[in-house]
Amino acid sequence: MQLAELPSKRREDSRRRGELSRSRRCRILAEYYTYIMPYKKESGAQGRKRRKIETEQQAKLAGSLHRFLVSTAEITAGPSAAPQATHNPDPVSVDISVPALEAETVSSKDVYTQPNLPENIDQKVYTDIGYWPETMDETLKTELVRRGTEELQNKDAWFPRDSNGRSFSKDWFYIHLENGETMLRTWLVFSPVNNAAYCFPCMLFQKAKGKSSFGKSSVFNAWRKLSPRLLEHERSSYHLSAFTMWKELEMRLHKQETIDAAAQLAQQRSFEKWKAILVRILDCVLYLARQTLPLRGHSEDLNTDGNCGNFLETFKLLAKYDPVAKQHLHRVQRTDGYIVSYLSPQSQNEFISLLGDHIRTVIFQNIIKAKYFAIMFDSTPDISHTDQMSQVIRYVHIEDSGVHVTESFIDIIQLYGKSADVITKQICDKLQADGLKLEHCYG
């Protein structure tokens, strides 16, 4: 079509507008503006916006092929979020900084729970691939993918020489492209304990492990042939398959789109709930201990209106203003105490013991920081006529606000004799058990 004929055609089409459909008129106008109107270059902002949209569309299509090759089961969302808790503003200022977690919805995108790894797993598996077991469960495999290969590569390790004087080189961790760029081979890792090179994805996935020359069964340490073998390996089909599986799993872990994401979210919410409950119980124990008040009374029944002891009454008072404590208290009362509540006398004693150990640790840290100290031991018989010796340490406590002399009670020791040798030996043994040096004692 000639350019000069377009205006006349447009006038002719305008006369027949009533006979043409809307789509036909749009096509005619598009042809007109394509041939007649001059091209207008897009601005910088428009170009950036267009490139951003194209990048987002490409990201959505990443891994789309595997959605047709691998069948996955649809997962129903986990437990629904608890309803928003509503309560009147607290007229009393309570010094508890833990939020009401039951009234919040935790997003699965912001939650990662540490997997329940077996206790016998050596921490060296995260820094040296030579310590990997022959068979790995999915939990350990997922944790290795989440951690990545930065520590396992050991790029700054010492590379020993073989009998021919050759050794692994740090340069092999990088590949030089034809356009002059240098890229890191994230899949290549070095094992100092075996003095060998391995392929991280081929080691993780069993199908490629047997075929790969960088697998566990065939330790690769022929450094003279490494350069061509690296190129051959990273272009092989089994390596590309394992590499794709590795990156897909890594992306799903990053986006919290794994099969057990719903279970991890539920586990994390349960963890945060019990953490908040234990913090409130610990604060009640700490408050009563600071006020030198007894914790228990004659009754431990929460369903009665009588006095349940200072600890339970303090927790019931806290439940009036705190939704987390209120929900936990109602749950214990409904089940009549036949659930884990951490409100029993045994739990109270455990909290007291843990607090005592922590306080004793802080005191010893201050004594060691002051270096020099004095000791005071005094004994007296108790009601059972058994000699009990109290231990007090006197030292200079150094703080930012100043320096002052402090006397801290440490422990009560049962005497096994009344002679000077027996008492001296017990005192020296106790100081040694506490980690205090006798040569720093000056009184």
Long-range contacts (C-beta under 8 A, 24 or more apart in sequence): 1-31, 1-35, 3-35, 3-36, 6-31, 6-32, 6-35, 6-36, 62-251, 63-248, 63-251, 66-244, 66-248, 72-259, 73-259, 75-259, 75-261, 75-262, 76-262, 77-262, 78-262, 78-263, 78-265, 78-266, 79-266, 79-269, 81-105, 81-106, 85-323, 85-327, 87-321, 87-323, 90-321, 92-321, 94-318, 94-321, 94-322, 96-279, 96-280, 96-283, 96-318, 96-322, 98-275, 98-276, 98-279, 98-280, 98-324, 99-276, 100-276, 100-322, 100-323, 100-324, 101-269, 101-272, 101-273, 101-276, 101-324, 102-273, 102-323, 102-324, 102-327, 103-323, 106-265, 106-268, 106-269, 106-272, 108-256, 108-261, 108-262, 108-264, 108-265, 109-255, 109-256, 111-256, 111-264, 111-265, 111-268, 112-256, 112-264, 112-268, 113-264, 113-267, 113-268, 113-271, 115-139, 115-142, 115-143, 117-143, 126-151, 126-152, 127-151, 127-152, 127-154, 128-152, 128-154, 128-191, 128-192, 128-193, 129-189, 129-191, 129-198, 129-200, 129-203, 130-191, 130-192, 130-193, 130-194, 130-196, 131-193, 132-203, 132-216, 134-216, 136-204, 141-204, 142-249, 142-253, 142-258, 144-204, 145-204, 145-246, 145-249, 145-250, 145-253, 146-250, 146-253, 148-186, 148-250, 149-186, 149-187, 149-189, 149-200, 152-189, 152-200, 153-186, 153-188, 153-189, 153-190, 154-189, 154-190, 154-191, 154-192, 155-190, 157-190, 157-192, 158-192, 159-190, 159-195, 160-195, 162-195, 162-221, 162-223, 164-224, 166-223, 166-224, 167-223, 168-195, 168-197, 168-221, 168-223, 168-226, 169-223, 172-197, 172-226, 172-227, 172-230, 175-230, 175-234, 185-230, 185-234, 187-234, 187-239, 187-243, 187-246, 188-214, 188-230, 194-219, 194-221, 195-221, 196-220, 196-221, 197-221, 197-226, 199-233, 199-239, 199-242, 200-246, 201-239, 201-242, 201-243, 201-245, 201-246, 202-238, 202-239, 202-242, 204-242, 204-246, 205-241, 205-242, 205-245, 205-246, 207-238, 207-241, 207-242, 208-238, 208-239, 208-241, 208-242, 211-236, 211-238, 212-236, 212-238, 212-239, 212-242, 273-324, 276-324, 277-324, 277-325, 277-328, 277-342, 278-342, 280-315, 280-318, 280-322, 280-324, 280-325, 281-315, 281-342, 281-343, 281-347, 281-351, 282-351, 282-355, 284-311, 284-314, 284-315, 284-318, 285-311, 285-348, 285-351, 285-352, 285-355, 286-355, 287-314, 288-314, 289-352, 289-355, 295-348, 295-352, 296-345, 296-348, 300-344, 300-345, 302-329, 302-332, 302-333, 302-337, 302-343, 303-333, 303-336, 311-343, 311-348, 312-343, 315-343, 360-410, 360-411, 363-393, 363-408, 363-410, 364-434, 364-435, 364-436, 366-395, 366-397, 366-398, 366-406, 366-408, 367-393, 367-395, 367-408, 367-436, 368-435, 368-436, 369-398, 370-395, 370-396, 370-397, 370-398, 371-440, 372-396, 372-440, 372-441, 372-442, 373-436, 373-440, 373-441, 373-442, 374-441, 374-442, 374-443, 375-427, 375-431, 375-441, 375-443, 376-407, 377-413, 377-423, 377-427, 379-415, 379-423, 386-414, 387-414, 387-415, 387-418, 388-412, 388-413, 388-414, 388-415, 389-413, 389-414, 389-415, 389-423, 389-426, 391-430, 393-436, 394-443, 410-434
